Amino acid sequence: MMARLTDNVEEWGRLVKSWATGEDYVSTPPADQPPRDKKIPVNTPWELPAPTTVTVTTAGMTATIPRAWALAPQDVEKRMGAANVYVSKNSGYDAFDRVILVQGDEKTLVLRLPSADRIRASEDQMLAAPPGTAYGLPTFYDLLYAVFTDGVPHAAPMPDSREGIMRLHADRIGDYSMSQCM
């Protein structure tokens, strides 16, 4: 399993949700989310620049990726830091020359594929791990799998507050957006 981009999955999830929706999840407390009427303030240091569209043609099929950004890793890291999200040490982030963000719409599904090298490295790392080594899931998964009955795990109930639900959702989105495809 490869290192994650950041150890603060919840804050990363809020930043991703903000970038994806244009709504301010970063500055809005989880108890007051979702921030449907609170747009990202103009000139916020963590906001993304205006996106571009990208047209792709493969095997006679043409499609447009509605929103795409190409940024220098240092620019993305600076924007992340402005939202209190920091690149984890040993994440491998410093090996990248560019960061590309893409977003589909209701008619465009964008599936991210990890690089072949990262797949192979992750496989090798997992295969070399001693028997019984835990698979490193983010700790927020404990919220979902913490209920045991007679030693049998059951999915835990959803958090019972708006704040808890929004924190869990930000964790999930953050984890999803950077999982094995980082």
N, C-alpha and C positions, 0 to 999 in steps of 0.2 A: 504494500500500500504506500503510495507516494505521500509526501508531506503536504499539508494543506497550505493554501495561500495565506490564511490568517488564522490565528487561534480564537479570535473573537467572532464567532460565527453569527451571533445575534446582531451585533452592530453591522457586520457585513451584510446580513440579510436585510436590515433596514435600509442600508445604502443601495443595495440592488433594487429593492422595492421602490425607492425614491427615483432612481434612474429609469426604471421601467415604466412608472406611472406618471412622473412629473409632480407627484404629491410628496409632501415633506414628512416622511417617516423618521428621518434622522433627528430632527429637533422636536418632534411631537412625542410626548411620553406614551409608552405602550397603553396605559389606561385610557388615553384619549384617542386611540387609533381605532379604525382607520381614519386618516386625515383627509377625507373626501373633499373638503372645501379649503384645504390649506396647500396651496401650490408651493413649489420650491421657490424661495425668494430669489429675485434677480441678483446676479453676481455673487451667489453663494460660492465659496471656494471649492466645494465638492461637486457642484453641478457639472454635467457634461456639456461640451460645446454642441452646437447644432449638428444633427446627424446628416448623413447622406443616404441615398438609396443605391443599391447595387443590383445590377441585372446579371443573372447567371443563365447560361445556356448549356445544356448537357443532353446528348442523344435526342436532339430535336425539341426538347422541352425548355421553354424560357420562363423564368420566374424572377420576380423582384424581391429582394430582401428590403422591407420597408425602411428599416432604420439600421444604420451601421456607422461605426466609429473606428478609426485607426489612430492610435495614440502611442506615444513613447512610454515605455514602462515607468520612467521617472515622473511623467505627467500623471499617470494613473495613481502611482504611489502617493504623490502630493495630494491629489484629490481625496484619496482614501484617508490619508492622515488628517485632512481638514474635517473629516467625519469621525475621527477617533478610531479608525480602523488601520491597523498596522500590519505590514508584511511580516510573516513569521520567519525567524532565523532558520536557515537550512531548508527553506521551502523550494529553493531552486529558481525563485523569481528573477534573480540577477542574471540568469542565463538567457533571458528573453530579450530580443531586439525590438519587439513591437507587441502591442496588445490590440486585439480586434474584438470589439463588442458588437453583437448583432441582436436584433429583436424582430421577431415575426409579428404578425397581426392575426386577427381571427381567421384569416384565410391562408396564412403562411406558417407552416410548422418548420422551425429551424432545429434540427437535431445536431447536437454537438458531438463530434467524434474525437476521442483522445488521440494523441499522436501515437504511432506504432511504437516508437521508442519508449514512451511512458508506459504503455501497456506492458511491454516486455520487461521493463525495469520493475514494475509493480508485481508482475508474476514472479520474477526471480526473487524479489524481496520476500514475498509470501511463501514461496517454496523453500527458501532458506531459513525461515523462522523455526525455532525449536517447537516441537509438538506442544500443544496447549497454549501457545501464544495467543493472547486476545487480539481480535480484529479491532483496530482502533476506531470505534465510532465516536462521534462527538458526544460529550456527556449529556447533552439535552435529550438524547434518546432515552435516558433513564426515566424521563417524564412519561414516555409512551410504554415502556416495558418494565415497570417497577412493581407490578402486582403479581403476586405468586399465591396460588392456592394449593396446599399440599405439595409444595415444591414444583408445581407446574406453572410456567409463566403465562400470564394473560396480559393483553394490552391494557394499559392503565387508562382510566377515563380521561377525557379532555380536561384541561385546567378549568377551574370553576369561576374564573374571573375574566373579564375582557382583557385585562393586562396580561394575564397568564396565557390566554389564547394568542394574543398578538405577539408575545415574546416567542412562543413556540413556533408560530408561523414564520417569523423573521429568521429563527434558527433554521427551519426547514428550507426556506428559500435560499438562505446563505449557503447551507450545506449543498443543496441541489446545484446551485450555480457554479460551485467550484470543485465539486467532488473529484472524481477520477479524471476529469477532462481539463483540469487546470494546466 
